[in-house]
Amino acid sequence: MFKKVPKSWSDNAPTPKVLTEHAHLKDSFLYKLKVKLLGKPINRHDLNEQRLPKRNAFGILSSDCISSSAYGGEQILVALIPAFGLAAFTIFTPLVGLILIILLVITFSYRDVINTYTKSGGAYVVARENFGKVISQIAAVELIFGYIITVAIQTAAGVAAIVSAIPELSDNKVLLTLGIITVLTYINLRGVKEAGIIFVLPSYLFIFSMFIVFVFGIWRNLNSDLMPYPTDTPGLIALGEPQGLLSLAAILLVLKAFANGSASLTGLEAISDSVALFKEPEHNNARKTLMIMSAVLATLITGIAWLAYQVVAIPYESGTPTVISLVAQAALGDSVFGQSFYYFVQASTTFILFAGANTCFNAFPNMVNIVAADGFLPKQLTKRGHRLAFSNGIIFISGSAGLLVIASGASITALAAIYALAVFIGFTLTGLGMAKKTKNQGAKYYLHLTSGLISLLTVIILSSVKFAEGTWLVVIGTPIVAVIMLKFNDRYAQESKALLLSSKDSRATSITRHDVTVLVDRIDIATVGAVRYARSLNPRNLNAVHFVIDDLRAARLAKAWAENPAFDDISLQLIDCPDRRLANSVVDYATIVTASNNVELTLLLPRRAYSKFLGRLLHDQTAETIAGPISQLPKVVATIIPFDVQKIISGRILSIHNESKTNTAKNEQPIRAQSAFTKTDTVVKKSEPISHYAENMTPISSITWRMRAHVQGKVNSIKAAPSDSSPLVEVEIWDESGGVTLQFLGRREISGLEVGSEMRAEGMVGENNGQLVILNPSYEIVI
């Protein structure tokens, strides 16, 4: 007599249940620490919420460019005064005017870049599209150099502003700079939006404070109260002797001053590199932000230069107090308000310089993500981290900038020329690339050609007159790094080609004769586990093989195998390995077994995992040694079956916890439900009308077998039936109370439905394998 097994649809059968939260591995200490430091992980479906509106984007992305006005003009004077003395201020004005003209040309060029490349239009993308992969890597290298130096120079300049107000801190300049970089790294690892909120205000405060300084300066000048500084103050840069401008030496010194001042234009490319961070329509918002940013920068450069000229602001040898500090103090005067507001100016200058460095933590990871996605940098740079930021890119730029600060002693002068050269190479490639793209478009062509040629001339000047002062790093380093990136790309291309699926490989998946062999080194619980797994594969032939290196040991192994009831159905084959080269013997065995065209072999290799240090010291890595060459054979798969010996020794077992219970206890929702079950009437797509049988939403945990239900939840998974079986789509949705599977018979796909979408469904509740399902429901996809 056979005992009748109850069917799920018959009376007295077990009641099917809704899906409930899965058990998860217990969080490690490091993960708990990460959550403590950075906050809860952000749901990937909330990525759009990390985008920036124009007002925030201006504060975040323009701070790099605007803050360069704080030291660009000063660097011109640093080069001119030792050569021309006070006559330097006569040359200073036309050089500032030239820089403003270049700013105008490059701004309109980049405005068209953003119009043309509406998702991301930096130098790398323009060079890639118009010059190919070799030139595009030069652009990528310059952007990488530029962003790293930006973090170093902006934080160093911000610390210089602090030291200008508090001279007692001058001995700790490098440590303070490294500390600021560490803080910026931490803030950005918490997410783009969080970093943005913190650094929106400094840009507006700096602009406001400098406009107040300009108003006071103009008012005091009109009242003949704007007094120049004495030129014999101790600590000032030594005054040179006035000389004519016609000698070659004088021309080179003027070019050097221009090269220094070109640092005022750094940061212009940050917006075009970060178009993807803007809210939609991205390119329109980015273009408007760029134009406002350039207008503000031009005003600041003009105002600071005019005040510096009026008060004869000679820079100090030590770099502090800074020129912007001197002009602010002179313009504001000695009144109580003036002295108080001076410290406000210094604070706003400090914070916008730090915000300028923070810009790179937004733009750089997005830029290297594009380069890495093209295969020229490690793929790890394309991965979003705990808070949806590109964490690896953030850590990379932080570490590199820190090393640069240490190497330069946090000197702005030492970094400015390298900075400007890297940026202007990017300007050159962008301008010439766009000129090539718009060669038949008249005015646009001449605009981009002018931008590219002006930038190219600046590159030549920077490379020659500042070579010994640091630009050699860019001149020599660029081709070296570009070659390395091209090598990365070649390697990725080789790997992709090796893994390319051919029609022959596709046909190989239909092989019907599948054999499994377990490689046996000893009889223990790991071997038993491997045999148990082998049986679950339902092979045509299941074999066990031991390669004989020691005859006595092999004999003992064969005897123990024969006496063990766990292996009654499997014979142990002994194969001679006279030269003790196990990998060769295994390859020979696999080749013989798969000699027939319709046979596929799976080799199972039990691997005992020991402690990380002593395990490597006391045990060999035989499984990995064998698996490597085996994986190169066609129709052979080597599978390592891990068994953790160290866990048994330590007495620890795999710890799991029920996430839903844990979160309930803490009054938190699991990550999957962060975007939580929300009723909404905004319908994007309505495929079929909702039935009149159920007017109100039912929590999924409350739906009943054999009754109609009307539910809403987030789509957690979508599964379509194989192409050679009957059409079926299964959609798993969850609300905060549980989950249920929706079964759509006779369909291969549901148009417009994606994992993470919100979905409403109404239909009859059935059962499948002990779980409740809703069969062929009518549905809506909602926002």
C-alpha positions in Angstrom: 0.0 0.0 0.0 1.2 3.4 -0.9 0.6 6.2 1.5 -1.4 9.0 -0.2 0.6 12.2 -0.2 -1.7 15.3 0.3 -1.7 17.7 -2.5 -1.6 21.4 -1.9 -4.9 22.0 -3.6 -6.7 19.2 -1.7 -8.4 19.4 1.6 -6.4 19.1 4.8 -3.2 20.1 3.0 -0.6 22.4 4.7 -1.7 26.0 4.3 0.6 27.9 1.9 2.3 31.0 3.2 3.5 34.4 1.8 7.2 35.1 1.4 8.9 36.4 4.5 12.3 38.0 5.1 15.2 35.7 4.5 17.8 34.9 7.1 21.1 36.7 6.5 24.7 36.3 7.5 25.4 38.1 10.7 27.1 41.4 10.0 30.8 41.4 10.5 32.6 43.8 12.9 34.0 45.8 9.9 30.6 46.1 8.3 29.1 47.3 11.6 31.9 49.8 11.9 31.2 51.0 8.3 27.5 51.6 9.1 28.5 53.4 12.3 30.9 55.7 10.5 29.1 56.2 7.1 25.4 55.6 8.0 23.0 52.9 6.7 23.7 51.9 3.0 21.6 53.8 0.5 19.2 51.7 -1.7 20.5 51.7 -5.3 17.0 52.7 -6.5 17.5 56.0 -4.7 20.4 57.0 -7.0 18.3 59.7 -8.7 17.8 61.3 -5.3 21.5 61.9 -5.1 21.4 64.3 -8.1 21.9 68.0 -7.7 19.6 71.0 -8.4 21.2 74.0 -10.0 21.6 76.0 -6.8 23.3 73.1 -5.1 25.4 72.2 -8.1 26.6 75.8 -8.4 27.7 75.8 -4.8 29.4 72.4 -5.1 30.9 72.2 -8.6 31.8 75.9 -9.1 33.7 76.3 -5.9 36.9 74.8 -7.5 36.8 77.4 -10.2 35.7 80.4 -8.2 38.1 79.7 -5.3 41.1 79.8 -7.8 40.6 83.5 -7.8 42.0 83.5 -4.2 45.5 82.6 -5.4 45.7 83.0 -9.2 46.5 86.8 -9.2 48.9 86.3 -6.3 50.9 83.8 -8.3 51.4 86.4 -11.1 52.8 88.9 -8.6 55.1 86.1 -7.1 56.7 85.8 -10.6 56.8 89.5 -11.5 57.9 91.4 -8.4 61.4 89.7 -8.0 62.1 90.6 -11.6 60.5 94.0 -12.1 60.1 95.4 -8.6 57.1 97.8 -8.2 56.9 98.1 -12.0 55.4 94.6 -11.8 52.0 96.2 -11.0 52.0 97.9 -14.3 52.5 94.6 -16.1 50.0 92.9 -13.7 46.9 94.7 -15.2 47.3 93.6 -18.9 48.2 90.0 -17.8 44.9 89.9 -15.8 43.1 91.3 -18.9 44.6 88.5 -21.1 43.5 85.8 -18.6 39.9 87.2 -18.6 39.9 87.0 -22.5 41.0 83.4 -22.3 38.3 82.7 -19.7 35.7 84.1 -22.0 36.8 82.0 -25.0 37.1 78.7 -23.0 33.8 79.3 -21.3 31.9 79.5 -24.5 33.8 76.5 -25.9 32.8 74.4 -22.9 29.2 75.7 -23.1 29.0 74.1 -26.6 30.8 70.9 -25.3 28.0 70.5 -22.8 25.4 71.1 -25.5 27.0 68.5 -27.7 27.8 65.8 -25.1 24.7 66.0 -22.9 25.6 63.3 -20.4 29.3 63.9 -19.8 31.5 66.1 -21.9 34.9 66.5 -20.4 38.2 66.4 -22.2 38.3 62.6 -22.1 35.0 62.1 -23.8 35.7 64.8 -26.5 39.2 63.3 -27.2 37.8 59.8 -27.3 35.1 60.7 -29.8 37.4 62.8 -32.1 41.0 61.6 -31.7 40.7 57.9 -30.7 41.9 55.9 -27.7 45.6 57.0 -27.6 45.0 60.7 -27.5 42.0 60.2 -25.2 44.3 58.6 -22.6 46.5 61.7 -22.6 43.3 63.6 -21.8 42.4 61.1 -19.1 45.8 61.3 -17.5 45.7 65.1 -17.4 42.3 65.1 -15.8 43.6 62.6 -13.2 46.6 64.7 -12.5 44.5 67.9 -12.5 42.0 66.6 -10.0 44.6 65.2 -7.7 46.6 68.4 -7.7 43.4 70.4 -7.2 42.7 68.6 -3.9 46.3 69.2 -2.8 46.5 72.9 -3.8 43.0 73.9 -2.7 43.4 72.4 0.8 46.8 73.9 1.1 45.4 77.3 0.1 42.6 76.9 2.6 45.1 76.2 5.3 47.1 79.2 4.2 44.0 81.4 4.7 43.7 80.0 8.2 47.4 80.7 8.9 47.0 84.2 7.5 44.5 84.9 10.3 46.2 82.7 13.0 50.0 82.9 12.2 50.8 80.6 15.2 49.6 77.6 13.2 52.2 78.1 10.4 54.5 75.3 11.7 51.6 72.7 11.4 50.6 73.6 7.8 51.3 70.1 6.3 49.5 68.3 9.1 46.5 70.6 8.9 46.3 70.1 5.2 46.4 66.3 5.5 43.7 66.5 8.2 41.4 68.5 5.9 41.9 66.0 3.1 40.9 63.2 5.6 37.8 65.0 6.7 36.8 65.6 3.0 37.3 62.0 2.3 35.1 60.9 5.1 32.3 63.4 4.2 32.3 62.2 0.5 32.3 58.5 1.5 28.9 59.3 3.2 27.5 60.2 -0.3 27.3 62.9 -2.9 24.2 64.5 -1.5 25.5 64.7 2.1 28.8 66.2 0.8 26.8 68.6 -1.3 24.7 70.0 1.5 27.8 70.8 3.5 29.6 72.6 0.7 26.7 74.5 -0.9 26.9 77.5 1.5 30.7 78.3 1.4 30.5 79.4 -2.3 27.7 81.8 -1.6 29.3 83.1 1.5 32.6 83.7 -0.3 30.9 85.6 -3.2 28.9 87.7 -0.7 32.0 88.5 1.5 34.1 89.4 -1.5 31.4 91.7 -2.9 31.3 93.5 0.4 35.1 93.8 0.3 34.8 95.3 -3.2 32.1 97.8 -2.1 34.2 98.9 0.8 37.3 99.1 -1.4 35.6 101.3 -4.0 34.1 103.5 -1.3 37.4 104.0 0.5 39.1 104.6 -2.9 36.6 107.3 -3.8 37.3 108.9 -0.4 41.1 108.7 -0.9 41.2 106.4 2.2 42.5 103.2 0.5 46.1 103.4 1.6 48.9 101.3 0.0 51.0 99.0 2.1 54.6 99.9 2.9 57.0 98.1 0.6 59.7 97.5 3.2 57.8 95.2 5.6 59.9 92.3 6.8 59.0 89.0 5.1 57.9 90.4 1.8 59.2 88.9 -1.5 62.4 90.8 -2.4 61.8 93.7 -4.9 63.7 93.4 -8.1 65.1 96.2 -10.2 62.8 97.7 -12.9 63.9 96.7 -16.4 62.7 97.0 -20.0 60.4 94.4 -21.5 62.3 93.9 -24.8 65.0 91.6 -23.6 64.6 87.8 -24.0 65.0 87.4 -20.2 62.2 89.9 -19.5 59.9 88.2 -22.0 60.5 84.8 -20.4 59.7 86.3 -16.9 56.5 87.8 -18.2 55.6 84.4 -19.7 56.4 82.8 -16.4 54.1 85.2 -14.6 51.3 84.4 -17.2 51.9 80.7 -16.6 51.4 81.3 -12.9 48.3 83.3 -13.4 46.7 80.7 -15.6 46.0 78.8 -12.4 43.0 81.3 -12.1 41.2 79.3 -14.8 41.5 75.9 -13.3 38.3 74.2 -12.4 36.4 75.4 -15.5 36.1 71.8 -16.7 34.5 70.4 -13.5 30.9 71.1 -14.6 31.4 69.4 -18.0 32.9 66.4 -16.3 29.9 66.2 -13.9 26.9 66.7 -16.1 25.5 63.4 -14.8 25.2 64.8 -11.3 22.7 67.4 -12.4 18.9 66.9 -12.2 17.1 66.5 -15.5 17.5 68.1 -18.0 21.1 67.6 -17.1 22.8 69.5 -19.9 20.6 72.6 -19.7 21.2 72.9 -16.0 24.9 72.3 -16.4 25.2 74.9 -19.2 23.4 77.6 -17.2 25.6 76.8 -14.1 28.7 77.1 -16.2 27.8 80.6 -17.5 27.0 81.9 -14.1 30.2 80.4 -12.6 32.4 82.0 -15.3 30.7 85.4 -14.8 31.3 85.3 -11.1 34.9 84.2 -11.6 35.6 87.1 -14.0 34.2 89.5 -11.4 36.3 88.1 -8.6 39.5 88.1 -10.6 38.9 91.7 -11.7 38.0 92.9 -8.2 40.9 91.2 -6.4 43.4 92.3 -9.0 42.2 96.0 -8.9 42.4 96.1 -5.1 45.9 94.4 -5.2 47.0 97.1 -7.6 45.6 99.9 -5.5 47.1 98.9 -2.2 50.4 97.5 -3.6 49.8 94.0 -2.1 53.2 92.4 -2.3 53.1 88.6 -1.5 55.1 87.3 1.4 58.0 84.8 1.1 56.3 82.3 3.4 53.0 82.5 1.4 51.1 84.0 4.4 49.4 86.4 4.8 48.0 85.8 1.4 47.3 88.6 -1.1 43.5 88.1 -0.8 44.0 88.6 3.0 45.9 91.8 2.4 43.4 93.3 0.1 40.5 92.4 2.4 42.2 94.0 5.4 43.0 97.1 3.4 39.5 97.5 2.0 37.7 96.8 5.3 39.8 99.2 7.4 40.5 99.3 11.1 37.0 99.8 12.4 35.3 97.2 14.7 33.1 96.1 11.9 36.0 96.0 9.4 38.2 93.9 11.7 35.3 91.5 12.5 34.2 91.2 8.9 37.9 90.5 7.9 37.8 87.3 9.9 34.5 86.4 8.2 36.2 86.9 4.8 39.1 84.7 5.9 36.7 82.0 7.1 34.6 82.2 3.9 37.9 82.0 1.8 39.0 79.0 3.8 35.8 77.2 3.4 35.4 77.8 -0.4 38.9 76.6 -0.9 38.0 73.4 1.0 34.8 73.3 -1.0 36.9 73.6 -4.2 38.9 70.6 -3.1 35.6 68.8 -2.4 34.5 69.4 -6.0 37.1 66.9 -7.1 35.7 64.3 -4.8 32.5 64.6 -6.9 33.9 65.1 -10.4 37.0 62.8 -10.3 35.2 59.5 -9.4 32.6 60.2 -12.2 35.4 60.8 -14.7 37.5 57.7 -13.8 34.3 55.7 -13.8 33.9 56.5 -17.5 37.5 55.7 -18.2 37.4 52.5 -16.3 34.2 51.5 -18.0 36.1 51.9 -21.3 38.7 49.4 -20.0 41.6 51.8 -19.4 41.6 51.7 -15.6 40.8 49.0 -13.1 37.1 48.0 -13.1 37.0 48.5 -9.3 36.7 52.3 -10.1 33.2 51.6 -11.6 31.7 50.2 -8.4 29.5 52.2 -6.2 30.1 51.9 -2.5 28.1 51.8 0.7 26.5 55.2 0.1 26.2 55.0 -3.8 29.4 57.1 -4.2 32.3 55.7 -6.2 34.2 55.0 -3.0 37.3 53.5 -4.7 37.8 56.7 -6.7 37.4 58.9 -3.6 40.0 56.9 -1.7 42.4 56.9 -4.7 42.3 60.7 -5.1 42.5 61.3 -1.4 45.6 59.1 -1.0 47.3 60.6 -4.1 46.7 64.2 -3.0 48.0 63.4 0.5 51.3 62.2 -0.9 51.5 65.3 -3.1 51.0 67.6 -0.1 53.8 65.8 1.8 56.1 66.0 -1.2 55.5 69.7 -1.8 55.3 70.8 1.8 51.8 72.1 1.1 53.4 74.9 -1.1 50.8 76.6 -3.4 53.6 78.0 -5.6 55.1 74.6 -6.1 51.8 73.1 -7.1 50.3 75.9 -9.1 52.3 75.4 -12.3 51.8 71.6 -12.4 48.1 72.2 -11.8 47.8 74.7 -14.6 49.7 72.6 -17.1 47.5 69.5 -16.5 44.3 71.6 -16.8 45.4 73.4 -20.0 46.4 70.2 -21.8 42.8 69.2 -21.2 41.6 72.6 -22.5 43.7 72.1 -25.6 42.4 68.6 -26.4 38.8 69.7 -25.8 39.1 72.8 -28.0 40.9 71.0 -30.9 38.6 68.0 -30.6 35.5 70.2 -30.8 37.0 72.1 -33.7 37.4 68.8 -35.6 33.8 67.9 -34.8 32.4 71.3 -35.9 34.7 71.9 -38.9 31.7 72.6 -41.1 29.8 74.8 -38.6 31.4 78.2 -39.2 31.4 80.3 -35.9 31.6 77.2 -33.7 34.6 75.9 -35.5 36.5 79.1 -35.0 35.5 79.4 -31.4 36.8 75.9 -30.6 39.9 76.3 -32.7 40.7 79.6 -30.9 40.2 78.0 -27.6 42.4 75.0 -28.5 45.2 77.1 -29.9 45.3 79.6 -27.0 45.4 76.6 -24.6 48.1 74.9 -26.7 50.2 78.1 -26.5 49.7 78.2 -22.8 50.8 74.6 -22.5 54.0 75.3 -24.4 54.8 78.3 -22.1 54.1 76.3 -19.0 56.1 73.3 -20.2 59.2 75.4 -21.0 59.4 78.2 -18.5 58.3 76.1 -15.5 59.9 72.8 -16.4 62.5 72.9 -13.6 59.9 74.0 -11.1 57.7 71.0 -11.4 56.0 70.8 -14.8 58.5 68.0 -15.7 56.3 65.8 -13.6 53.4 66.2 -16.1 55.6 66.3 -19.2 57.4 63.0 -18.3 54.6 61.4 -16.3 51.8 61.7 -18.8 53.2 59.4 -21.5 54.2 56.8 -18.9 50.8 56.7 -17.3 49.1 56.7 -20.7 51.1 53.7 -21.8 50.1 51.8 -18.6 46.5 52.6 -19.2 46.7 51.3 -22.8 48.3 48.1 -21.4 45.3 47.8 -19.1 43.0 48.1 -22.1 44.9 45.5 -24.1 44.7 43.1 -21.2 41.0 43.6 -20.8 40.5 43.1 -24.5 42.5 39.8 -24.4 40.4 38.6 -21.5 37.1 39.5 -23.2 38.3 37.7 -26.4 39.2 34.6 -24.4 35.7 34.6 -22.9 33.8 35.4 -26.1 30.9 32.9 -26.6 31.1 31.3 -30.0 28.4 29.2 -31.7 30.5 26.2 -31.0 30.5 27.0 -27.3 26.8 27.6 -27.4 26.2 24.1 -28.9 28.4 22.6 -26.2 25.7 23.4 -23.6 23.5 20.7 -25.1 25.9 17.9 -24.3 23.9 15.0 -22.8 26.6 12.8 -21.3 27.8 14.4 -18.2 30.4 12.6 -16.0 31.5 13.7 -12.5 34.8 12.7 -10.9 35.8 13.4 -7.3 39.5 13.7 -6.7 40.3 11.9 -3.4 43.3 12.7 -1.3 42.0 11.4 2.0 38.8 10.1 3.5 37.3 12.7 5.8 34.2 14.9 6.2 35.3 17.1 3.3 35.5 14.1 0.9 32.0 13.0 2.0 30.7 16.5 1.4 32.1 16.5 -2.1 30.6 13.1 -2.9 27.2 14.2 -1.6 27.4 17.2 -3.9 28.5 15.0 -6.8 25.4 12.9 -6.4 23.2 16.0 -6.5 24.5 16.7 -10.0 22.8 13.5 -11.4 25.8 12.5 -13.5 25.8 9.7 -16.1 28.9 8.3 -14.4 30.1 9.2 -10.9 33.8 8.3 -10.3 36.4 8.7 -7.5 40.1 9.0 -8.4 43.2 9.0 -6.3 46.5 9.8 -8.0 49.2 7.5 -6.4 52.3 9.3 -5.2 52.9 7.0 -2.1 52.0 3.3 -2.6 51.5 2.5 1.1 49.3 5.5 1.6 47.3 4.6 -1.5 46.7 1.1 -0.3 45.5 2.3 3.1 43.2 4.8 1.3 41.7 2.1 -1.0 41.0 -0.2 2.0 39.3 2.5 4.0 37.3 3.5 1.0 36.0 -0.1 0.5 35.1 -0.4 4.2 33.2 2.9 4.4 29.4 2.5 3.7 29.2 6.1 2.5 30.9 5.0 -0.7 29.1 1.7 -1.4 28.0 2.9 -4.9 31.3 4.4 -6.0 34.5 2.6 -6.8 37.9 4.3 -6.1 40.2 4.3 -9.1 43.9 4.5 -8.4 46.0 6.2 -11.1 49.8 6.2 -11.1 51.6 9.6 -10.8 55.2 8.5 -11.0 56.7 12.0 -11.4 54.4 13.5 -8.7 53.2 16.2 -11.1 49.5 16.1 -10.1 48.3 18.8 -12.4 49.8 16.9 -15.4 48.2 13.6 -14.4 44.8 15.2 -13.9 45.0 16.9 -17.3 45.8 13.5 -18.9 42.9 11.9 -17.1 40.4 14.6 -18.2 41.6 14.5 -21.8 41.1 10.8 -22.0 37.6 10.9 -20.4 36.4 13.7 -22.7 37.8 12.2 -25.9 34.3 11.6 -27.2 32.6 14.7 -28.6 29.5 14.4 -26.5 31.0 13.9 -23.1 31.5 16.7 -20.5 33.4 16.2 -17.3 33.1 18.0 -13.9 36.1 17.5 -11.6 35.3 18.1 -7.9 38.3 19.1 -5.7 37.7 19.1 -2.0 39.6 22.0 -0.4 40.2 22.3 3.3 40.4 25.9 4.4 42.8 26.5 7.3 43.9 29.7 9.1 45.2 32.4 6.7 48.8 32.4 8.0 49.4 28.9 9.4 47.2 27.4 6.7 49.6 28.6 4.0 52.6 27.7 6.1 51.5 24.2 7.0 49.5 23.1 3.9 50.0 23.2 0.2 47.5 24.8 -2.3 46.9 21.6 -4.4 43.3 22.4 -5.4 44.2 25.7 -6.9 47.3 24.2 -8.6 45.1 21.6 -10.3 42.1 23.9 -11.1 44.3 26.4 -13.1 45.4 24.1 -16.0 42.1 22.1 -15.9 40.1 25.3 -16.7 41.9 25.6 -20.0 40.5 22.3 -21.3 37.3 22.3 -23.4 34.4 20.4 -22.0 36.0 20.2 -18.5 35.0 22.1 -15.5 37.0 22.1 -12.2 34.9 22.9 -9.2 36.6 23.5 -5.8 34.4 22.4 -2.9 35.5 24.5 0.2 35.4 23.1 3.7 36.4 25.4 6.6 38.5 23.4 9.0 39.5 26.6 10.9 35.8 27.1 11.9 35.7 23.7 13.5 39.0 24.1 15.3 37.8 27.5 16.8 34.4 26.1 17.7 32.7 28.9 15.7 29.8 28.2 13.4 28.2 30.2 10.6 26.1 32.8 12.3 22.8 34.0 10.7 20.1 36.2 11.9 16.6 36.9 10.7 16.8 40.4 9.3 13.1 41.2 9.7 13.1 40.3 13.4 16.3 42.3 14.0 15.0 45.3 12.2 11.6 45.1 13.9 13.4 45.1 17.2 15.3 48.2 16.2 12.2 49.8 14.6 14.1 49.8 11.3 13.1 48.6 7.8 15.4 46.3 5.8 17.4 47.8 3.0 15.1 46.2 0.4 12.1 48.1 1.9 13.8 51.4 2.3 11.9 52.8 -0.6 8.9 51.5 1.2 5.4 50.5 0.4 3.8 53.8 -0.5 0.3 54.3 -1.9 0.2 56.7 -4.8 -2.3 57.5 -7.6 0.4 58.5 -10.1 0.2 55.8 -12.8 2.9 55.6 -15.4 1.5 52.6 -17.3 -1.8 50.9 -17.0 -2.0 47.6 -18.9 -5.3 46.2 -17.7 -8.0 47.7 -15.5 -8.1 46.9 -11.8 -11.0 44.6 -11.0 -14.0 45.7 -8.9 -13.5 42.7 -6.7 -11.0 44.5 -4.4 -11.3 48.2 -3.8 -8.6 48.6 -1.1 -5.0 47.5 -0.9 -4.3 44.4 1.2 -1.0 44.0 3.1 0.7 41.0 1.5 1.0 39.2 4.8 -2.9 39.2 5.0 -3.8 37.7 1.6 -5.7 34.4 1.7 -5.4 31.3 -0.3 -8.2 30.8 -2.9 -9.4 34.5 -2.3 -8.9 37.5 -4.5 -6.4 40.1 -3.3 -5.3 43.6 -4.3 -1.7 44.3 -3.3 1.1 46.8 -4.0 4.9 46.5 -3.5 8.4 46.8 -4.8 9.5 44.4 -7.5 12.3 42.3 -6.0 12.9 39.8 -8.8 11.7 39.0 -12.3 12.1 35.5 -13.8 11.1 34.3 -17.2 10.8 30.7 -18.3 13.5 29.2 -20.5 13.0 29.7 -24.2 12.3 26.0 -24.8 9.5 25.8 -22.3 6.0 27.2 -22.0 5.9 31.0 -21.7 5.8 32.2 -18.1 6.9 35.3 -16.2 7.2 35.2 -12.3 7.4 38.6 -10.5 8.2 38.7 -6.8 6.9 41.9 -5.1 7.3 43.0 -1.4 5.7 45.5 0.9 6.7 46.0 4.5 4.7 43.0 5.7 5.9 40.3 3.3 6.3 39.2 -0.3 4.3 37.3 -2.9 5.0 35.9 -6.4 2.8 37.0 -9.4 2.6 34.4 -12.1 1.8 35.6 -15.7 1.1 32.5 -17.8 1.6 32.7 -21.6 4.0 35.7 -21.4 7.7 36.1 -22.0 8.1 39.6 -20.6 6.2 42.5 -19.1 7.0 45.7 -21.0 8.2 48.5 -18.8 8.7 46.5 -15.7 12.1 46.6 -14.0 13.5 45.3 -10.7 12.9 48.1 -8.2 9.7 49.3 -9.8 6.5 49.8 -7.8 3.6 47.6 -8.9 0.0 47.0 -8.0 -1.7 43.7 -8.8 -5.1 42.2 -8.3 -6.1 38.5 -8.8 -6.9 35.1 -7.4 -4.4 33.8 -4.8 -3.1 30.3 -5.5 -0.3 28.1 -4.3 3.0 26.8 -5.7 5.5 24.7 -3.7 4.0 25.8 -0.4 4.1 29.5 -1.2 1.2 31.8 -2.1 1.1 33.2 -5.6 -1.3 35.4 -7.5 -2.2 33.9 -10.8 -2.5 36.0 -14.0 -3.3 39.3 -12.1 -4.3 42.5 -13.7 -1.6 45.1 -12.8 -0.4 48.7 -12.8 3.2 50.0 -12.8 3.3 53.1 -10.6 5.8 55.7 -9.5 
